[in-house]
């Protein structure tokens, strides 16, 4: 995925005041709130509890580029920001990066970014940094639950600490980008441009959803300036009226050919939205008729574009290599074709899902123990290479936890009863910690084969319900504070090896060595 870039100086235009956009705007690594373009970017404290912060010693930086948070812990599988969100909601997420040689190595790190359980893209800011620019990435996502996680993770090419400068989580309306099922896909931004413009990019407050519309101009096309404004709410994607103010056009009877995006694309499916408006003053003759094709395939046969504007889109359009948009003027049209703006997103399939019962059980465990592994944040299983430390998950459409190994992690706290909801678990290893309280009823965990609870501080009786685990082969409960002896139902189980302290042993049993 190609990054986009900011110039380092504050070059956004400011227009009339609007209510602040809905969402979260974080100035990563900053201890205080910073205002940029009438938006308050707050400290990222409270949304993440790992990583270090630093300040970039460079003049004339955008405020959100002057600090960053970085993640030097090499053992962590991912580092996640977590946001409370409305269930079944839609968000635009923008991550911003300015390396600034914060680590003194003069080589920006390469790393992954993850949304929920889906790998979004690789972050590589080297080219932009060599030009003195920062980089940003955007994605549109649907959120089925009440928490949204945005994570960074090392990959095979990561040589130093991943970092982040700013993070925007912008709430979107239900109508926006609604031709794509965001329960199955995410939309990763490839290009968003206003055509015929050779100036500042468009952002908030002109776009009340704080999308960034980069100017796109060339010497090949005639440009026009609109004499009237569109009503953004007339369009499903609610584009800013300012994106229609200029555009490319051609003379009557000619075709307009535009190579956009201006770089080759990998062969896959894309969401494409194109925006058009007749630039003249409103009148009965202020319209244009033309057809649109992309790489020779018909995109829209009969466009009738007036001063009110038109948007055409496709939710799953195949592209590969260089893209050419051709607008062919229809017979009888009083004017040639015109195009004002466009958006292209790569359609990314969601990388599966983790069983909700397993997620809830692990979140309950997270709340019940002190000092859990630092990467216990975000999706517990997905992506599989970035599952939580100690968690092993199955490779299936609905991923389940099959092993939990937190041996000798210095954990204190207790086991929540909901841990038994991880019914696919085969191995539960929690030995050599400081866990207290009773051993909960684990009888629903019918696939459990090995249970290691030794060398903790569990108390209470040894649950007879352990005998209801049909596949249990090894039970280790020695060196705890358990009262009473091992239930006879457990002792009578064939093929079960029990490791227990002497005070918990009956006179005759099949226990292993203590």
NORLIN-V313339 format. One record per pair of residues at least 6 apart in sequence whose C-alpha atoms are under 8 Angstrom apart, sorted by the first residue. I is the first residue (numbers start at 0). J is the second residue. Records with the same first field share a line. If there is no record, write none. Layout:
I = J + J
This chain:
0 = 120 + 121 + 189
1 = 189
2 = 122 + 123 + 124 + 134 + 135 + 136
3 = 134 + 135 + 136
4 = 127 + 132 + 133 + 134 + 135
5 = 132 + 133 + 134 + 135
6 = 131 + 132 + 133
7 = 59 + 60 + 61 + 64 + 131 + 132 + 133
8 = 59 + 60 + 61
9 = 60 + 61
10 = 199
11 = 36 + 199 + 200 + 201 + 202
12 = 36 + 199 + 200 + 201 + 202
13 = 36 + 203 + 204
14 = 204 + 205
15 = 204
16 = 204
17 = 204 + 207
19 = 37 + 38
20 = 38 + 169 + 170 + 207 + 208 + 209
21 = 169 + 170
22 = 167 + 168 + 169 + 170
23 = 166 + 167 + 168 + 169
24 = 38 + 39 + 40 + 41 + 165 + 166 + 167 + 168 + 169
25 = 40 + 41 + 42 + 43 + 165 + 166 + 167
26 = 32 + 33 + 40 + 41 + 42 + 43 + 63 + 66 + 67 + 164 + 165 + 166
27 = 42 + 43 + 52 + 63 + 66 + 67 + 68 + 163 + 164 + 165 + 166
28 = 42 + 43 + 51 + 52 + 53 + 54 + 66 + 67 + 68 + 164
29 = 41 + 42 + 43 + 52 + 66 + 67
30 = 42 + 43 + 44
31 = 41 + 42
32 = 39 + 40 + 41 + 42
33 = 39 + 40 + 41 + 62 + 63
34 = 40 + 62
35 = 62 + 63
36 = 203 + 204
37 = 203 + 204
40 = 63
46 = 80 + 81 + 82
47 = 79 + 80 + 81
49 = 70 + 78 + 373
50 = 68 + 69 + 70 + 71 + 72 + 78
51 = 68 + 69 + 70 + 71
52 = 66 + 67 + 68 + 69
53 = 66 + 67 + 68 + 69 + 101
54 = 65 + 66 + 67 + 101
55 = 64 + 65 + 66 + 67 + 99 + 100 + 101
56 = 65
57 = 65 + 99
63 = 164 + 165
64 = 96 + 97 + 133 + 164 + 165
65 = 164
66 = 164
67 = 162 + 163 + 164 + 165
68 = 162 + 163 + 164
69 = 160 + 161 + 162 + 163
70 = 78 + 160 + 161 + 162
71 = 159 + 160 + 161
72 = 160
75 = 373 + 374 + 388
76 = 152 + 153 + 374 + 384 + 385 + 386 + 387 + 388
77 = 150 + 151 + 152 + 153 + 374 + 385 + 387
78 = 150 + 151 + 152 + 374 + 376
79 = 148 + 149 + 150 + 151 + 374 + 376 + 377
80 = 148 + 149 + 150 + 376 + 377
81 = 146 + 147 + 148 + 149 + 376 + 377
82 = 146 + 147 + 148
83 = 145 + 146 + 147
84 = 142 + 144 + 145 + 146 + 147
85 = 142 + 144 + 145 + 146
86 = 142 + 143 + 144 + 145
87 = 141 + 142 + 143 + 144 + 145
88 = 141 + 142 + 143 + 170 + 171 + 173
89 = 139 + 140 + 141 + 142 + 170 + 171 + 172 + 173
90 = 139 + 140 + 141 + 142 + 168 + 169 + 170 + 171
91 = 137 + 138 + 139 + 140 + 167 + 168 + 169 + 170 + 171
92 = 137 + 138 + 139 + 140 + 166 + 167 + 168 + 169
93 = 135 + 136 + 137 + 138 + 166 + 167 + 168
94 = 135 + 136 + 137 + 163 + 164 + 165 + 166 + 167
95 = 133 + 134 + 135 + 136 + 163 + 164 + 165 + 166
96 = 124 + 133 + 134 + 135 + 162 + 163 + 164 + 165
97 = 124 + 128 + 132 + 133 + 134 + 163 + 164
98 = 107 + 124 + 128 + 133 + 162
99 = 128
100 = 106 + 107
106 = 125
107 = 123 + 124 + 125 + 128 + 159
108 = 123 + 124 + 157 + 158 + 159 + 160 + 161
109 = 121 + 122 + 123 + 124 + 153 + 154 + 156 + 157 + 158 + 161
110 = 121 + 122 + 123 + 151 + 152 + 153 + 154 + 156 + 157 + 161
111 = 118 + 119 + 120 + 121 + 122 + 151 + 152 + 153 + 154
112 = 118 + 119 + 120 + 121 + 122 + 149 + 150 + 151 + 152
113 = 119 + 120 + 149 + 150 + 151 + 152
114 = 147 + 148 + 149 + 150
115 = 147 + 148 + 149 + 150 + 377 + 378 + 381
116 = 349 + 350 + 351 + 352 + 377 + 378 + 380 + 381 + 382
117 = 349 + 350 + 351 + 381 + 382
118 = 350 + 382
119 = 187 + 347
124 = 133 + 134
127 = 133 + 134
128 = 134
136 = 187 + 188
137 = 187 + 188
138 = 185 + 186 + 187 + 188
139 = 185 + 186 + 187 + 188
140 = 181 + 184 + 185 + 186
141 = 181 + 182 + 185
142 = 182
143 = 182
147 = 377
148 = 376 + 377 + 378
149 = 377
150 = 377
151 = 161 + 162
152 = 161 + 385
153 = 161
169 = 208 + 209
170 = 208
171 = 208
174 = 235 + 236
175 = 235 + 236 + 237
176 = 235 + 236
177 = 235
178 = 313 + 314
179 = 270 + 314 + 315
182 = 349
183 = 348 + 349
184 = 346 + 347 + 348 + 349
185 = 346 + 347 + 348 + 349
186 = 270 + 344 + 345 + 346 + 347
187 = 344 + 345 + 346 + 347
188 = 342 + 343 + 344 + 345
189 = 260 + 342 + 343 + 344 + 345
190 = 260 + 341 + 342 + 343 + 344
191 = 211 + 212 + 213 + 340 + 341 + 342 + 343
192 = 212 + 213 + 214 + 215 + 340 + 341 + 342
193 = 212 + 213 + 214 + 215 + 242 + 243 + 245 + 246 + 339 + 340 + 341
194 = 214 + 215 + 216 + 245 + 246 + 247 + 338 + 339 + 340
195 = 214 + 215 + 216 + 217 + 222 + 223 + 245 + 246 + 247 + 339
196 = 214 + 215 + 216 + 245 + 246
197 = 214 + 215 + 216
198 = 214
199 = 213 + 214
200 = 211 + 212 + 213 + 214
201 = 210 + 211 + 212 + 213 + 214 + 241 + 242
202 = 209 + 210 + 211 + 212
203 = 209 + 210
205 = 239 + 240 + 241
206 = 238 + 239
207 = 239
212 = 242
220 = 247 + 248 + 249
221 = 247 + 248 + 249
222 = 245 + 246 + 247 + 248
223 = 245 + 246 + 247 + 248 + 278
224 = 244 + 245 + 246 + 278
225 = 243 + 244 + 245 + 276 + 277 + 278 + 279 + 280
226 = 244 + 278 + 279 + 280
227 = 244 + 278 + 279 + 280 + 281 + 306
228 = 240 + 241 + 243 + 244 + 306 + 307
229 = 240 + 243 + 306 + 307 + 308
230 = 240 + 307
231 = 237 + 238 + 239 + 240
234 = 309 + 310
242 = 339 + 340
243 = 274 + 275 + 276 + 339 + 340
244 = 278 + 339
245 = 278 + 339
246 = 337 + 338 + 339 + 340
247 = 337 + 338 + 339
248 = 255 + 335 + 336 + 337 + 338
249 = 255 + 335 + 336 + 337
250 = 334 + 335 + 336
251 = 328 + 332 + 333 + 334 + 335 + 336
252 = 327 + 328 + 329 + 330 + 334 + 335
253 = 327 + 328 + 335
254 = 325 + 326 + 327 + 328 + 335 + 336
255 = 324 + 325 + 326 + 327 + 336 + 337
256 = 323 + 324 + 325 + 326
257 = 323 + 324 + 325
258 = 321 + 322 + 323 + 324
259 = 321 + 322 + 323 + 324
260 = 321 + 322 + 343
261 = 321 + 322
262 = 320 + 321 + 322
263 = 319 + 320 + 321 + 322
264 = 318 + 319 + 320 + 321 + 322
265 = 318 + 319 + 320
266 = 317 + 318 + 319 + 320
267 = 317 + 318 + 319 + 345 + 346
268 = 315 + 316 + 317 + 318 + 345 + 346
269 = 313 + 314 + 315 + 316 + 317 + 318 + 343 + 344 + 345 + 346
270 = 312 + 313 + 314 + 315 + 316 + 342 + 343 + 344 + 345 + 346
271 = 312 + 313 + 314 + 315 + 316 + 341 + 342 + 343 + 344
272 = 310 + 311 + 312 + 313 + 341 + 342 + 343
273 = 310 + 311 + 312 + 338 + 339 + 340 + 341 + 342
274 = 308 + 309 + 310 + 311 + 338 + 339 + 340 + 341
275 = 304 + 308 + 309 + 310 + 337 + 338 + 339 + 340
276 = 304 + 305 + 306 + 307 + 308 + 309 + 337 + 338 + 339
277 = 285 + 286 + 287 + 304 + 305 + 306 + 307 + 308 + 337
278 = 285 + 306
279 = 285 + 306
280 = 306
281 = 306
284 = 333
285 = 305 + 306
286 = 303 + 304 + 305 + 306 + 332 + 333 + 334
287 = 302 + 303 + 304 + 305 + 328 + 332 + 333 + 334 + 335 + 336 + 337
288 = 301 + 302 + 303 + 304 + 328 + 329 + 332 + 334 + 335 + 336
289 = 300 + 301 + 302 + 303 + 326 + 327 + 328 + 329 + 332 + 335 + 336
290 = 297 + 298 + 299 + 300 + 301 + 302 + 326 + 327 + 328 + 329
291 = 297 + 298 + 299 + 300 + 301 + 302 + 324 + 325 + 326 + 327
292 = 298 + 299 + 324 + 325 + 326
293 = 322 + 323 + 324 + 325
294 = 322 + 323 + 324 + 325
295 = 325
299 = 311
303 = 309
315 = 346
326 = 336 + 337
327 = 336
328 = 334 + 335 + 336
350 = 381 + 382
351 = 381 + 395 + 396 + 397 + 398
352 = 381 + 396 + 397 + 398
353 = 378 + 379 + 380 + 381 + 397 + 398 + 399
354 = 397 + 398 + 399
356 = 420 + 421
357 = 399 + 400 + 420 + 421
358 = 378 + 379
359 = 417
360 = 415 + 417 + 418 + 419 + 420 + 421
361 = 379 + 418
363 = 415 + 417 + 418
364 = 414 + 415 + 418
365 = 371 + 375
367 = 412 + 413 + 414 + 415
368 = 410 + 411 + 412 + 413 + 414
369 = 410 + 411 + 412
370 = 409 + 410 + 411
371 = 408 + 410
372 = 387 + 388 + 408
374 = 387 + 388
375 = 387 + 388
376 = 387
378 = 386 + 387
379 = 386 + 387 + 390
380 = 386 + 387 + 390 + 391 + 392 + 398 + 399 + 400
383 = 392
386 = 392
389 = 402 + 403 + 404 + 405
390 = 400 + 401 + 402 + 403 + 404
391 = 400 + 401 + 402 + 403
392 = 398 + 399 + 400 + 401 + 402
393 = 399 + 400 + 401
399 = 421 + 423 + 424
400 = 421 + 423 + 424
401 = 423 + 424 + 425 + 426
402 = 424 + 425 + 426 + 427
403 = 424 + 426 + 427 + 428 + 429
404 = 426 + 427 + 428 + 429
405 = 428 + 429 + 430
406 = 428 + 429 + 430 + 431 + 432
407 = 429 + 430 + 431 + 432
408 = 431 + 432
409 = 431 + 432 + 433
410 = 432 + 433 + 434
411 = 432 + 433 + 434 + 435
412 = 433 + 434 + 435
413 = 434 + 435 + 436 + 437
414 = 434 + 435 + 436 + 437 + 438 + 439
415 = 439
416 = 439 + 440
418 = 441
419 = 439 + 440 + 441 + 442 + 443 + 444
420 = 443 + 444
421 = 444
422 = 443 + 444 + 445 + 446 + 447
423 = 444 + 445 + 446 + 447
424 = 444 + 446 + 447
425 = 446 + 447 + 448 + 449
426 = 447 + 448 + 449 + 450
427 = 447 + 449 + 450 + 451
428 = 449 + 450 + 451 + 452
429 = 451 + 452 + 453
430 = 451 + 452 + 453 + 454 + 455
431 = 452 + 453 + 454 + 455
432 = 454 + 455
433 = 454 + 455 + 456
434 = 455 + 456 + 457
435 = 455 + 456 + 457 + 458
436 = 456 + 457 + 458 + 459
437 = 457 + 458 + 459 + 460
438 = 457 + 458 + 459 + 461 + 462
439 = 462
440 = 462 + 464 + 465
441 = 464 + 465 + 468
442 = 464 + 465 + 467 + 468
443 = 468
444 = 468
445 = 467 + 468 + 469 + 470
446 = 468 + 469 + 470 + 471
447 = 468 + 470 + 471
448 = 470 + 471 + 472 + 473
449 = 471 + 472 + 473 + 474
450 = 471 + 473 + 474 + 475
451 = 473 + 474 + 475 + 476
452 = 474 + 475 + 476 + 477
453 = 475 + 476 + 477 + 478 + 479
454 = 476 + 477 + 478 + 479
455 = 478 + 479
456 = 478 + 479 + 480
457 = 479 + 480 + 481
458 = 479 + 480 + 481 + 482
459 = 480 + 481 + 482
460 = 481 + 482 + 483 + 484
461 = 481 + 482 + 483 + 484 + 485 + 486
462 = 486
463 = 486 + 488 + 489
465 = 489
466 = 488 + 489 + 492
471 = 495
472 = 494 + 495 + 496
473 = 495 + 496 + 497 + 498
474 = 495 + 496 + 497 + 498
475 = 497 + 498 + 499
476 = 497 + 498 + 499 + 500
477 = 498 + 499 + 500 + 513
478 = 499 + 500
479 = 500
481 = 503
482 = 503
483 = 502 + 503
484 = 502 + 503 + 504 + 505
485 = 503 + 504 + 505
490 = 508 + 509 + 510
495 = 509
496 = 509 + 510 + 511
497 = 509 + 510 + 511
498 = 510 + 511 + 512 + 513
499 = 510 + 511 + 512 + 513
500 = 513
501 = 513
504 = 510
